[in-house]
């Protein structure tokens, strides 16, 4: 059944406010076969999970079209390009509507405010404002009608009702002025209010859309890393230029100096240096020769080489990063669920407040109560802004995710970004996190000066069978002495301790001192070995079932920025814990060098998760930082899991946050980014709620009895437009 579930992202067109997003989301969730739907109003997309045996992209499209919007399901291959194209077309359309509205609204407003008594003034304003309201602003009425047919209301409903009422009231007063004259009242017209409201709202939407387009800059940069064409080597050895999209797994590709590598693969011929900083953040070019892996989006700096394609399209490391950032930007933070509920009831509540405002004014006995009540109701409808609420969270999330991607921080979902700011305890793995993760043998001390060449060969044979990084270092050291080819009768990996093997009927052990003591093999006191331990070198013991044969010193250099990264974490009031399988002396030496007070040595992989659980019972919010594979249990236990890696080593599917660099400084950056994003969300929501809480009562006339202040619909429309623009602009500040 799980195999039938598809998760895809589609662009949505026609959404104008947060209530629109709620409508699209609710209609999709009620569609047969849809398991989950999440609309991102900021980037105009929807993530849908559906059962392909019950629903199709076409059925989803039909459901969305039924309530007045559209779902672009025809081409999701180039989602960002499609979305960008729609955004540009939408931006151009709004620009035309805005400029046209302003061109006609300005003279209407001038006549209405300064020359209201000029001959035929009302008729001139009617002619000027009608194209604005029912031409450039017709989409407000059209969308409101479609929403109304389904019992829903959105921002378009507010605009359509307010401007429509103002225009029709003015139209009546223009052609039937005697009705008011008979009651001793002057027949005021509000063509300028209707026209200027449309113009201001259109201007606000134009500025808002322009600002929103800036939130996806990170994705545009990532897509810019992709090569459009490749030099394909045919079966006959000839070179042909073709599009990157047409490359298949197994194809041979030629890369020239200065060119971007188009897909992931393995070098088959040639030697060069490749700049991988776009993927890993590492500034030093990496040597590439036959057998080495290369990645899409990186740049060949010097020579020509050939490689065989292994991953193409969205399966490349770069493709996965782009997809992950897109999905993360479209995901919802927990706080957004509350905002969605508010947006869902916001418009009906505002319409209710407008109706009550009109009734109260007419019951108040104030002068020109009907006209004042009508204007106040229109102003309430105009000033209310669900857009500011709808944009508050997703724009901040989009900018935060994009900023993370620019700093080699890949954040899996919005929940992780929001949760990371609560972290007050970080658990670090040592190897590959604090240290380089590239252990090298410094020295081997043989206990017997006349040790046989066969012992070295056995050591090599056993370590070659292990996948542990320390074993790899020993094997790389031993192979330089050209050991004999020896086959193992048996081999057993002992996690956290070492390995056990049987050769020629004899048992051999390679690993920690604990492993040897458990098997009753004594370790003599050796001054040289004590020196290795004090120097923070890892010590590995090699023994047979009778005695210790050799002691091996292995060093793993501490990364240059580890101390500074840990200092920054401590400065953020985060407790730092280091867990390692190394002995106490080595662990202490490393911890002392990088400034860690809390550490545990000789920790088994299974014990890391238990340690995190222990911290959580003490009320800590824990982030675990490891390699994303061996530490999977611990990563799963932590509230925030961070996988460190680079290039092909990155564990994209394991952790909630993946660092595309081996630099530990990215960790405090990630937490700082979370703090900034959550702070921006809170600021946006505060001002959006305050704006509506203050603006709506003022528009209703709450200040009139005391100070005689009545808000003009034109001022209300300007304030409404400003609220949305200010929210998006505040989010964009994080890009600086």
C-alpha positions as MATLAB code, in Angstrom:
seq = 'XXXXXXXXXXXXXXXXXXXXXXXXXXXXXXXXXXXXXXXXXXXXXXXXXXXXXXXXXXXXXXXXXXXXXXXXXXXXXXXXXXXXXXXXXXXXXXXXXXXXXXXXXXXXXXXXXXXXXXXXXXXXXXXXXXXXXXXXXXXXXXXXXXXXXXXXXXXXXXXXXXXXXXXXXXXXXXXXXXXXXXXXXXXXXXXXXXXXXXXXXXXXXXXXXXXXXXXXXXXXXXXXXXXXXXXXXXXXXXXXXXXXXXXXXXXXXXXXXXXXXXXXXXXXXXXXXXXXXXXXXXXXXXXXXXXXXXXXXXXXXXXXXXXXXXXXXXXXXXXXXXXXXXXXXXXXXXXXXXXXXXXXXXXXXXXXXXXXXXXXXXXXXXXXXXXXXXXXXXXXXXXXXXXXXXXXXXXXXXXXXXXXXXXXXXXXXXXXXXXXXXXXXXXXXXXXXXXXXXXXXXXXXXXXXXXXXXXXXXXXXXXXXXXXXXXXXXXXXXXXXXXXXXXXXXXXXXXXXXXXXXXXXXXXXXXXXXXXXXXXXXXXXXXXXXXXXXXXXXXXXXXXXXXXXXXXXXXXXXXXXXXXXXXXXXXXXXXXXXXXXXXXXXXXXXXXXXXXXXXXXXXXXXXXXXXXXXXXXXXXXXXXXXXXXXXXXXXXXXXXXXXXXXXXXXXXXXXXXXXXXXXXXXXXXXXXXXXXXXXXXXXXXXXXXXXXXXXXXXXXXXXXXXXXXXXXXXXXXXXXXXXXXXXXXXXXXXXX';
ca = [
       0.000    0.000    0.000;
       2.825    2.386    0.914;
       4.255    1.946   -2.587;
       1.108    3.556   -4.006;
       1.563    6.772   -1.992;
       3.068    9.610   -4.030;
       4.333   12.909   -2.650;
       4.570   15.757   -5.132;
       4.615   19.543   -5.263;
       2.521   21.558   -7.726;
       2.303   25.293   -8.474;
      -1.081   26.866   -7.667;
      -2.374   29.885   -9.557;
      -5.086   32.337   -8.533;
      -4.391   32.533   -4.771;
      -4.565   36.100   -3.473;
      -4.571   35.696    0.314;
      -4.150   33.278    3.215;
      -7.827   32.374    3.095;
      -7.334   31.243   -0.508;
      -4.563   28.921    0.680;
      -6.895   27.478    3.325;
      -9.589   26.917    0.674;
      -7.216   25.100   -1.692;
      -5.856   23.000    1.155;
      -9.292   22.013    2.445;
     -10.664   21.055   -0.999;
      -7.618   18.869   -1.671;
      -7.824   17.201    1.746;
     -11.458   16.324    1.036;
     -10.574   14.877   -2.381;
     -10.705   11.060   -2.588;
      -7.276    9.450   -2.311;
      -5.507   12.478   -0.836;
      -3.716   11.661    2.430;
      -2.213   15.079    3.160;
      -2.071   18.524    1.546;
      -0.078   21.566    2.602;
      -0.362   24.887    0.756;
       2.428   27.458    0.936;
       0.874   30.830    0.163;
       4.295   32.535    0.065;
       5.656   30.491   -2.846;
       2.251   29.626   -4.382;
       2.718   25.848   -4.254;
       1.046   22.864   -2.643;
       2.606   19.630   -1.393;
       0.228   16.704   -1.849;
       0.457   13.109   -0.650;
      -2.025   10.888   -2.457;
      -2.745    7.265   -3.307;
      -2.179    6.887   -7.042;
      -4.755    4.066   -7.183;
      -7.458    6.475   -5.976;
      -6.343    9.895   -7.225;
      -4.435   11.356  -10.177;
      -2.862   14.761  -10.808;
      -5.794   15.458  -13.131;
      -8.360   14.742  -10.390;
      -6.454   17.051   -8.041;
      -6.444   19.753  -10.720;
     -10.183   19.352  -11.269;
     -10.884   19.699   -7.531;
      -8.850   22.907   -7.265;
     -10.448   24.351  -10.425;
     -13.897   23.763   -8.945;
     -13.313   26.538   -6.387;
     -11.778   29.054   -8.784;
      -8.058   28.267   -8.689;
      -5.802   26.160  -10.866;
      -3.198   23.454  -10.264;
      -0.361   23.092  -12.761;
       0.223   19.349  -12.997;
       1.412   19.155  -16.600;
       5.123   19.699  -15.892;
       6.498   19.323  -12.376;
       9.939   18.262  -13.635;
      11.188   21.847  -13.566;
       9.089   22.993  -10.627;
      11.152   26.062   -9.826;
      11.267   27.231  -13.451;
       7.509   26.669  -13.817;
       6.757   28.476  -10.562;
       9.097   31.334  -11.493;
       7.420   31.666  -14.900;
       3.952   31.777  -13.316;
       5.205   34.294  -10.770;
       6.616   36.561  -13.489;
       3.399   36.370  -15.536;
       1.353   37.105  -12.423;
       3.660   39.995  -11.531;
       3.264   41.520  -15.018;
      -0.524   41.170  -14.819;
      -0.646   42.876  -11.412;
       1.691   45.612  -12.695;
      -0.680   46.409  -15.573;
      -3.697   46.378  -13.229;
      -1.882   48.624  -10.757;
      -0.649   51.206  -13.268;
      -4.045   51.287  -15.009;
      -5.873   51.684  -11.698;
      -3.566   54.475  -10.518;
      -3.827   56.300  -13.861;
      -7.625   56.536  -13.519;
      -7.905   56.658   -9.707;
      -5.701   59.768   -9.286;
      -7.925   62.175  -11.295;
     -11.016   60.583   -9.682;
      -9.578   61.273   -6.227;
      -8.568   64.848   -7.180;
     -12.117   65.643   -8.373;
     -13.722   63.889   -5.374;
     -11.569   65.724   -2.826;
     -11.085   69.196   -4.334;
     -13.608   69.725   -7.161;
     -16.658   67.794   -5.945;
     -19.007   70.656   -6.911;
     -17.751   71.082  -10.484;
     -20.350   70.642  -13.259;
     -20.886   66.989  -14.179;
     -18.221   66.043  -11.608;
     -20.140   62.959  -10.485;
     -20.508   61.721  -14.058;
     -16.824   62.281  -14.829;
     -15.869   60.321  -11.683;
     -18.301   57.564  -12.703;
     -16.664   57.265  -16.124;
     -13.150   57.246  -14.620;
     -13.840   54.838  -11.734;
     -15.997   52.239  -13.553;
     -13.022   50.803  -15.548;
     -11.010   50.639  -12.317;
     -13.664   48.807  -10.294;
     -15.107   46.558  -13.012;
     -12.113   46.427  -15.351;
      -8.756   46.373  -13.569;
     -10.498   45.188  -10.391;
     -12.886   42.679  -11.959;
     -10.852   39.691  -10.713;
     -11.831   40.618   -7.148;
     -15.524   40.186   -8.027;
     -14.936   37.074  -10.135;
     -12.935   35.300   -7.428;
     -15.354   36.382   -4.689;
     -18.263   34.925   -6.701;
     -16.485   31.577   -7.173;
     -15.718   31.448   -3.452;
     -19.310   32.317   -2.584;
     -20.650   29.451   -4.704;
     -18.788   27.078   -2.369;
     -19.814   28.880    0.805;
     -16.334   30.362    1.295;
     -14.939   33.876    1.576;
     -11.466   35.370    1.176;
      -9.640   38.670    0.712;
     -11.286   39.122   -2.684;
     -14.675   38.931   -0.934;
     -13.737   41.836    1.337;
     -12.513   43.986   -1.557;
     -15.447   43.107   -3.837;
     -18.097   43.803   -1.173;
     -16.501   47.057    0.025;
     -15.794   48.610   -3.384;
     -19.001   47.212   -4.880;
     -21.153   48.737   -2.114;
     -19.318   52.081   -2.340;
     -19.727   52.201   -6.138;
     -23.405   51.150   -6.186;
     -24.235   53.630   -3.379;
     -22.515   56.393   -5.387;
     -24.273   55.299   -8.570;
     -27.669   55.587   -6.825;
     -26.787   59.047   -5.497;
     -25.651   60.171   -8.962;
     -28.903   59.276  -10.744;
     -31.379   59.694   -7.861;
     -30.097   62.679   -5.848;
     -33.656   63.864   -5.112;
     -34.186   60.929   -2.736;
     -31.667   62.434   -0.310;
     -32.682   66.037   -1.012;
     -36.219   65.166    0.110;
     -34.733   64.016    3.451;
     -32.665   67.183    3.802;
     -29.384   65.347    3.127;
     -26.676   65.905    0.535;
     -26.162   62.899   -1.810;
     -22.440   62.217   -1.376;
     -20.664   59.936   -3.828;
     -17.623   57.745   -3.097;
     -16.339   56.842   -6.548;
     -12.888   58.033   -5.493;
     -12.952   55.687   -2.454;
     -13.811   52.643   -4.607;
     -11.213   53.506   -7.260;
      -8.418   54.377   -4.829;
      -9.079   51.261   -2.723;
      -8.641   49.092   -5.842;
      -5.518   51.064   -6.827;
      -3.949   50.870   -3.359;
      -4.680   47.161   -2.938;
      -3.287   46.454   -6.401;
      -0.173   48.498   -5.581;
       0.222   46.594   -2.310;
      -0.106   43.226   -4.096;
       2.430   44.321   -6.701;
       4.966   45.340   -4.046;
       4.181   42.174   -2.084;
       4.725   39.906   -5.099;
       8.008   41.653   -5.927;
       9.179   41.173   -2.352;
       8.038   37.528   -2.268;
      10.038   36.770   -5.397;
      13.160   37.652   -3.383;
      12.508   34.841   -0.880;
      13.454   32.162   -3.423;
      16.894   33.543   -4.293;
      18.637   30.556   -2.658;
      16.810   28.087   -4.903;
      17.660   30.188   -7.957;
      21.347   30.089   -6.972;
      21.248   26.311   -6.484;
      19.554   25.803   -9.846;
      22.170   28.097  -11.381;
      24.805   25.517  -10.397;
      23.273   22.981  -12.778;
      24.919   22.610  -16.163;
      22.583   22.851  -19.167;
      24.715   20.919  -21.695;
      27.253   18.065  -21.627;
      29.970   16.631  -23.864;
      28.727   13.075  -24.373;
      31.184   10.416  -25.624;
      29.407    8.009  -27.963;
      30.141    4.299  -28.351;
      32.396    5.086  -31.340;
      34.411    7.543  -29.205;
      33.043   10.700  -30.856;
      32.101   13.748  -28.789;
      28.533   15.077  -29.021;
      27.055   18.062  -27.189;
      23.623   17.350  -25.746;
      21.261   18.546  -23.015;
      21.975   17.436  -19.455;
      18.385   16.175  -19.097;
      19.102   13.526  -21.761;
      22.079   11.949  -19.929;
      21.485    8.364  -18.777;
      23.210    6.299  -16.100;
      26.273    4.634  -17.637;
      26.967    7.372  -20.212;
      30.565    8.569  -20.565;
      30.985   12.343  -20.281;
      33.938   14.601  -21.063;
      34.536   17.626  -18.829;
      36.859   20.414  -19.977;
      38.738   22.954  -17.869;
      36.478   25.581  -16.258;
      33.260   23.658  -16.948;
      30.613   22.585  -14.448;
      30.239   18.857  -13.875;
      26.703   18.041  -15.091;
      25.827   14.851  -13.141;
      27.238   12.609  -10.405;
      29.661    9.909  -11.478;
      33.070    8.202  -11.244;
      36.207    9.355  -13.069;
      37.356    6.822  -15.674;
      40.265    8.661  -17.289;
      42.366   11.768  -16.651;
      43.516   13.722  -13.611;
      42.349   17.161  -12.504;
      41.394   19.386   -9.587;
      37.734   20.075   -8.861;
      36.296   23.004   -6.901;
      33.604   21.403   -4.702;
      32.931   24.501   -2.579;
      29.429   24.902   -4.025;
      28.431   21.561   -2.500;
      30.721   21.094    0.500;
      31.788   24.625    1.373;
      35.423   23.458    1.383;
      37.583   26.088   -0.399;
      40.515   23.822   -1.335;
      40.179   22.091   -4.752;
      40.071   18.288   -4.577;
      42.272   16.022   -6.706;
      40.273   13.739   -8.999;
      41.634   10.702  -10.806;
      40.358    7.320  -11.997;
      38.020    5.809   -9.401;
      37.200    9.109   -7.638;
      33.637   10.390   -7.426;
      32.551   13.723   -8.888;
      29.341   15.648   -8.259;
      26.965   17.806  -10.272;
      27.375   21.554   -9.755;
      31.106   21.390   -8.959;
      33.696   22.973  -11.291;
      36.615   21.324  -13.079;
      39.531   23.712  -12.610;
      42.384   22.434  -14.736;
      42.657   19.399  -16.986;
      40.276   17.415  -19.154;
      38.869   14.170  -17.741;
      36.194   11.620  -18.475;
      33.714   10.106  -16.070;
      30.844    7.640  -16.119;
      27.419    8.914  -15.026;
      26.048    7.204  -11.904;
      23.242    9.546  -10.804;
      21.317   11.874  -13.092;
      18.488   14.401  -12.824;
      16.946   14.740   -9.384;
      18.992   11.800   -8.075;
      22.282   13.758   -8.031;
      23.504   15.212   -4.743;
      22.705   18.714   -6.057;
      19.269   17.538   -7.262;
      18.507   16.101   -3.836;
      19.603   19.330   -2.154;
      17.386   21.430   -4.449;
      14.416   19.110   -3.896;
      14.978   19.080   -0.151;
      15.160   22.883    0.082;
      12.001   23.188   -2.044;
      10.126   20.725    0.163;
      11.451   22.382    3.318;
      10.413   25.844    2.116;
       6.946   24.471    1.387;
       6.580   22.723    4.753;
       4.726   24.302    7.649;
       6.059   25.232   11.047;
       3.826   24.146   13.979;
       2.879   27.776   14.656;
       1.436   28.007   11.124;
      -1.365   25.569   12.045;
      -2.782   28.149   14.456;
      -2.479   30.887   11.835;
      -4.316   28.712    9.268;
      -7.214   28.247   11.678;
      -7.387   31.998   12.273;
      -7.252   32.733    8.524;
     -10.060   30.221    7.892;
     -12.536   32.152   10.061;
     -11.045   35.632    9.625;
     -13.008   36.813    6.563;
     -16.489   35.670    7.744;
     -15.821   37.340   11.115;
     -14.770   40.594    9.387;
     -17.915   40.577    7.234;
     -19.944   40.068   10.418;
     -18.141   43.001   12.121;
     -18.820   45.198    9.058;
     -22.528   44.326    9.182;
     -22.705   45.080   12.921;
     -20.832   48.351   12.341;
     -23.451   49.439    9.800;
     -26.296   48.515   12.168;
     -24.778   50.270   15.200;
     -24.162   53.476   13.236;
     -27.775   53.541   12.089;
     -28.978   53.004   15.649;
     -26.620   55.637   17.070;
     -28.671   58.630   15.988;
     -25.543   60.395   14.705;
     -25.779   62.954   11.902;
     -25.815   61.268    8.485;
     -25.854   57.911   10.330;
     -26.720   55.882    7.221;
     -23.899   57.343    5.142;
     -21.422   57.202    8.029;
     -22.433   53.615    8.811;
     -22.043   52.595    5.194;
     -18.597   54.207    4.969;
     -17.504   52.637    8.262;
     -18.628   49.182    7.083;
     -16.732   49.643    3.813;
     -13.639   50.791    5.748;
     -13.789   47.709    8.018;
     -13.904   45.440    4.962;
     -10.992   47.288    3.342;
      -8.657   47.540    6.332;
      -8.889   43.863    7.360;
      -5.853   41.974    6.082;
      -5.612   38.174    6.278;
      -2.649   38.403    3.875;
      -0.339   39.708    6.590;
      -1.267   36.737    8.783;
      -0.869   34.295    5.924;
       2.553   35.619    4.925;
       4.001   35.976    8.439;
       5.291   32.411    8.854;
       5.973   31.065    5.316;
       8.008   34.067    4.164;
      10.254   33.821    7.237;
      10.583   30.048    6.744;
      11.457   30.454    3.048;
      14.135   33.054    3.739;
      15.486   31.014    6.670;
      15.712   27.819    4.603;
      17.355   29.706    1.756;
      19.859   31.370    4.062;
      20.677   27.949    5.483;
      21.286   26.501    2.021;
      23.645   29.384    1.224;
      25.634   28.493    4.350;
      25.747   24.742    3.588;
      23.009   24.004    6.144;
      20.313   21.752    4.672;
      17.179   21.849    6.846;
      14.685   19.061    6.240;
      11.481   20.748    7.395;
      10.085   23.878    8.986;
       9.457   22.083   12.277;
      13.191   21.402   12.657;
      14.025   25.031   11.948;
      11.501   26.207   14.535;
      12.549   23.595   17.140;
      16.313   24.192   16.853;
      16.094   27.503   18.734;
      14.975   25.599   21.858;
      18.088   23.382   21.960;
      20.046   23.778   25.198;
      22.206   20.634   25.033;
      24.353   19.388   22.153;
      25.805   15.883   22.009;
      28.823   15.534   19.711;
      30.379   12.434   18.259;
      34.195   12.790   18.230;
      35.476   11.145   15.060;
      34.594   13.101   11.943;
      32.770   15.748   13.957;
      35.344   17.324   16.252;
      38.243   15.632   14.468;
      38.988   15.340   10.748;
      37.699   11.767   10.569;
      40.820   10.792    8.615;
      42.837    8.681   11.074;
      46.449    7.842   10.247;
      48.864    5.418   11.886;
      51.728    7.235   13.632;
      53.612    4.235   14.924;
      53.403    0.510   15.696;
      55.132   -0.929   18.742;
      55.761   -4.668   18.352;
      56.084   -6.399   21.710;
      58.604   -8.823   20.238;
      61.547   -7.426   18.303;
      61.719  -10.567   16.182;
      58.027  -10.514   15.268;
      57.315  -12.394   12.078;
      56.373  -10.839    8.756;
      53.338  -13.124    8.930;
      51.989  -11.193   11.956;
      51.963   -7.998    9.874;
      50.236   -9.872    7.033;
      47.584  -11.202    9.431;
      47.083   -7.694   10.843;
      46.568   -6.391    7.301;
      44.199   -9.215    6.341;
      41.959   -8.651    9.395;
      41.860   -4.840    9.128;
      41.168   -5.025    5.402;
      38.017   -7.004    6.197;
      36.713   -4.282    8.524;
      34.880   -1.120    7.411;
      35.824    0.890   10.509;
      37.842    4.091    9.766;
      40.572    3.061   12.246;
      40.879   -0.313   10.554;
      41.222    1.471    7.227;
      44.082    3.537    8.630;
      45.892    0.409    9.856;
      45.359   -1.375    6.532;
      46.644    1.654    4.605;
      49.778    1.664    6.795;
      50.401   -2.097    6.554;
      50.010   -2.349    2.786;
      53.131   -0.235    2.312;
      55.153   -3.250    3.513;
      53.599   -5.505    0.827;
      52.066   -8.121    3.148;
      51.301  -11.691    2.128;
      47.860  -12.642    0.895;
      46.232  -14.432    3.831;
      42.645  -15.700    3.929;
      40.530  -15.519    7.101;
      38.717  -18.604    8.388;
      36.219  -16.341   10.209;
      35.665  -12.661   10.941;
      33.419  -10.982   13.512;
      32.825   -7.282   14.052;
      32.411   -6.278   17.725;
      30.764   -2.792   17.726;
      32.491   -0.334   20.024;
      35.249   -2.800   20.888;
      37.040   -4.021   17.766;
      37.151   -7.218   15.701;
      37.770  -10.937   16.176;
      39.156  -13.232   13.464;
      40.411  -16.791   13.036;
      43.521  -17.466   10.956;
      45.137  -20.898   10.596;
      43.238  -22.178   13.661;
      44.317  -19.334   15.914;
      42.092  -16.502   17.248;
      43.198  -12.882   16.873;
      41.826   -9.719   18.472;
      42.225   -6.119   17.335;
      40.606   -3.336   19.340;
      40.387   -1.623   22.714;
      42.061   -2.526   25.996;
      38.586   -3.463   27.244;
      38.290   -6.071   24.490;
      41.579   -7.684   25.523;
      40.788   -7.678   29.241;
      37.411   -9.305   28.550;
      39.312  -12.110   26.816;
      41.873  -12.418   29.632;
      44.819  -11.004   27.697;
      47.067   -8.912   29.922;
      48.428   -5.522   28.834;
      51.805   -4.561   30.331;
      52.563   -1.003   31.467;
      54.429    0.639   28.580;
      55.746    4.178   28.946;
      55.669    4.855   25.204;
      52.008    3.841   25.007;
      51.171    6.119   27.941;
      52.803    8.971   26.000;
      50.606    8.221   22.988;
      47.498    8.305   25.158;
      48.466   11.624   26.777;
      49.008   13.067   23.293;
      45.340   12.224   22.504;
      46.285    9.481   20.055;
      43.954    6.524   19.721;
      45.611    3.304   20.833;
      44.640   -0.004   19.214;
      45.804   -3.366   20.553;
      46.621   -6.429   18.420;
      46.771   -9.826   20.155;
      46.343  -13.529   19.561;
      44.637  -15.851   22.027;
      47.810  -16.064   24.103;
      49.430  -12.618   24.340;
      49.584   -9.034   23.157;
      51.460   -8.800   19.855;
      51.508   -5.081   19.076;
      50.180   -1.670   20.068;
      49.240    0.775   17.317;
      49.151    4.584   17.681;
      46.573    6.339   15.481;
      45.973   10.079   15.357;
      42.997   11.969   14.014;
      43.711   15.685   13.788;
      41.277   18.081   15.436;
      39.565   20.344   12.903;
      40.891   23.879   12.895;
      37.497   25.430   13.737;
      36.287   22.909   16.333;
      37.423   24.964   19.356;
      35.817   28.153   18.021;
      32.571   26.306   17.170;
      32.317   24.854   20.671;
      33.048   28.285   22.178;
      30.207   29.771   20.122;
      27.826   27.031   21.288;
      28.754   27.696   24.919;
      28.254   31.438   24.306;
      24.718   30.575   23.130;
      24.095   29.006   26.587;
      24.128   25.511   25.106;
      25.712   22.683   27.100;
      28.145   20.616   25.005;
      28.729   16.895   25.567;
      31.267   14.720   23.715;
      30.749   10.976   23.425;
      33.494    8.701   22.101;
      34.444    5.056   22.008;
      38.043    6.026   22.810;
      39.633    5.445   26.194;
      39.353    8.010   28.989;
      42.823    9.530   28.511;
      42.332   10.156   24.787;
      38.828   11.527   25.344;
      40.088   13.878   28.085;
      42.955   15.135   25.929;
      40.612   15.935   23.002;
      38.018   17.532   25.314;
      40.651   19.705   26.993;
      41.994   20.915   23.642;
      38.587   22.044   22.342;
      37.145   23.326   25.621;
      34.587   20.627   26.419;
      33.929   19.972   30.106;
      31.312   17.228   29.768;
      32.476   14.075   28.001;
      32.152   10.293   28.186;
      34.695    7.752   26.955;
      34.399    4.119   25.826;
      30.763    4.679   24.873;
      29.121    1.998   22.738;
      26.935    3.203   19.821;
      23.852    1.795   21.551;
      24.682    3.780   24.709;
      24.573    7.163   22.942;
      20.789    7.092   22.590;
      20.439    6.153   26.257;
      22.632    9.098   27.250;
      20.470   11.483   25.183;
      17.340   10.050   26.793;
      18.907   10.668   30.212;
      19.494   14.337   29.298;
      15.900   14.629   28.096;
      14.548   13.314   31.418;
      16.401   16.234   33.015;
      14.404   18.652   30.886;
      16.998   19.233   28.165;
      16.131   19.818   24.522;
      18.893   17.838   22.826;
      20.595   18.101   19.451;
      22.695   15.111   18.386;
      25.492   15.696   15.886;
      27.010   12.664   14.181;
      27.656   11.068   10.824;
      24.009   10.222   10.269;
      24.546    6.479    9.774;
      26.383    4.830   12.686;
      24.663    7.237   15.048;
      21.167    6.699   13.589;
      19.656    5.494   16.894;
      21.019    8.499   18.787;
      19.943   10.856   15.992;
      16.422    9.465   16.139;
      16.283    9.914   19.920;
      17.305   13.592   19.866;
      14.751   16.369   19.285;
      17.041   17.861   16.629;
      19.345   15.559   14.655;
      22.248   16.995   12.691;
      24.290   14.902   10.268;
      27.746   16.155    9.392;
      29.114   15.234    6.034;
      30.272   16.464    2.675;
      29.709   15.411   -0.891;
      28.725   11.770   -1.230;
      29.024   11.201    2.519;
      26.049   13.384    3.369;
      23.209   11.495    5.011;
      20.332   13.485    3.531;
      17.632   11.018    4.534;
      18.837   10.384    8.081;
      18.886   13.667    9.961;
      16.512   16.610   10.190;
      19.411   18.959    9.499;
      22.382   18.045    7.311;
      25.566   20.097    7.146;
      27.061   20.000    3.660;
      30.449   20.810    5.117;
      32.835   19.243    7.601;
      33.219   22.617    9.378;
      31.719   22.428   12.885;
      31.130   26.215   12.808;
      28.026   25.452   10.744;
      26.366   24.086   13.918;
      26.188   27.374   15.882;
      25.223   29.049   12.597;
      22.263   26.656   12.310;
      21.085   27.459   15.839;
      21.581   31.191   15.244;
      19.552   30.912   12.028;
      16.759   29.156   13.939;
      16.725   31.938   16.549;
      16.539   34.603   13.831;
      13.783   32.788   11.925;
      11.604   32.167   14.996;
      12.158   35.748   16.139;
      11.106   37.031   12.697;
       7.993   34.814   12.710;
       7.006   36.171   16.133;
       7.589   39.761   14.989;
       5.528   39.184   11.823;
       2.645   37.556   13.699;
       2.700   40.228   16.400;
       2.416   43.092   13.934;
      -0.132   41.236   11.769;
      -2.393   40.551   14.762;
      -1.884   44.013   16.288;
      -2.615   45.651   12.934;
      -5.954   43.874   12.654;
      -6.839   44.195   16.357;
      -6.273   47.962   16.230;
      -7.222   48.697   12.630;
     -10.642   47.022   12.522;
     -12.110   48.760   15.621;
     -10.741   52.136   14.446;
     -12.285   51.556   11.016;
     -15.595   50.681   12.684;
     -15.580   54.122   14.349;
     -14.599   53.311   17.933;
     -12.710   56.663   18.163;
     -15.630   58.742   16.849;
     -17.567   59.219   20.141;
     -14.466   60.534   21.960;
     -12.339   62.316   19.343;
     -14.651   62.455   16.339;
     -12.159   60.470   14.242;
     -13.522   58.471   11.319;
     -11.129   56.532    9.095;
     -11.393   57.111    5.358;
     -11.602   53.966    3.115;
      -8.662   55.279    1.085;
      -6.469   55.483    4.183;
      -7.660   52.009    5.172;
      -6.638   50.532    1.818;
      -3.191   52.128    2.096;
      -2.757   50.717    5.613;
      -3.880   47.246    4.456;
      -1.384   47.235    1.595;
       1.390   48.437    3.900;
       0.766   45.632    6.422;
       1.446   42.848    3.886;
       4.481   44.576    2.408;
       5.944   45.231    5.877;
       5.651   41.541    6.852;
       7.466   40.337    3.729;
      10.090   43.072    4.027;
      10.742   42.131    7.658;
      11.340   38.524    6.598;
      13.735   39.614    3.868;
      15.906   41.362    6.477;
      17.297   37.907    7.377;
      18.991   37.758    3.969;
      21.336   40.577    4.968;
];
